[in-house]
Amino acid sequence: MGKRIFDIVLSLIALIPLSAVIFLFWFIVRFTSAGGGFYKQIRVGRFGSNFIIYKIRSMDAEGKVTRIGAFIRKYKIDELPQLYNILKGEMSFVGPRPDIPGYYDRLTGNNRCLLNLRPGLTGPASIKYAAEEYLLQNVENPQQYNDEVIFPDKVRLNLIYYNNQSLLMDIKLIICTLTGKLPKLYF
């Protein structure tokens, strides 16, 4: 079974029971805070083309995480609408997390090979940096720390994935996402 077929089948299987969860939290967010229930943002996709990523909105109009937003972020419920991005072929279950313009689309040299991958719901960098928001809150200059430490390490981890990708590796990384532990290959 190829990666794309795996993504389609798994996203369809996941969307059947999780559609109710997505709708429930969309409804709660929509009717407990100003703004829509979904958050849409432009992200860089495969081959550097932009696409719109879908999430359940977790912030208010001022950019502060709401009470329900903290809950849905903690349990990654806000990410569930990305199953639709996977079904559409804009994302995969495993790959580099889709970033805003200005990062992956500006890679140079051999690092640009990462643009050949569909962005993923999870991947080695997602697992290692699952607590990235907390990490960035505890440094003096979050933007600089992200640009000089975290992003280069994400590129390194995603290059290891690129050079070792297989359906078996994808299944292993999905399981590792649930356990929070990276395979030894990434150390």
C-alpha positions, 0 to 999 in steps of 0.5 A: 500500500502506498503512502497516499492510499494509506493517508486516504484510508486512515483519514476516512477511518478517523473522520468517521468517529472524529467528525462528531468530536470536531463538530462538538468542539467547533460548536462549543468554540463558535458559541462561547467566544467571538469569531468562527469555530474554525481557524484557517491559515496559509501554510507552505505545502508540498513543492513550496505551494501554499494551502489553507490549513484548518484547525479548531480556533483556540484563541480570541480576537486579541491572540490569547488562548481561550479557556476551551482553547487551552483544553483543545490544544493540550489534547491536540483536538484543535488539529483534528480538522487537518484530517480533511487536509490529509484527505484532500492531499494537501497533507499526510499523516507523517511529514514535516509540520506545515509552517507559515511562509518564511521557513520551509519555502526559504530552505536552500541547497539539499535542505530543499528536498523537504519540499518534496514531502507533503506536510504531516500531521505528525513527524519526528520534529513534531514528536521532539517539539510537542511542548514547543509553545511551553519551551518558547515561553521560557526563553528570553527571545522566542523568535531568535531561539526558534530561528537559531535553535528549534527550526534548524533542528527540525530541518535536521530531524525531517532530513533524517525522515526524508532519507529513511521514509517508508510506510513502516517508518510512518506507522512507527512515527504515528505510534511514537506520537502517541507515546511521545518518544522518538525512535533511536534513529533520530538521536 
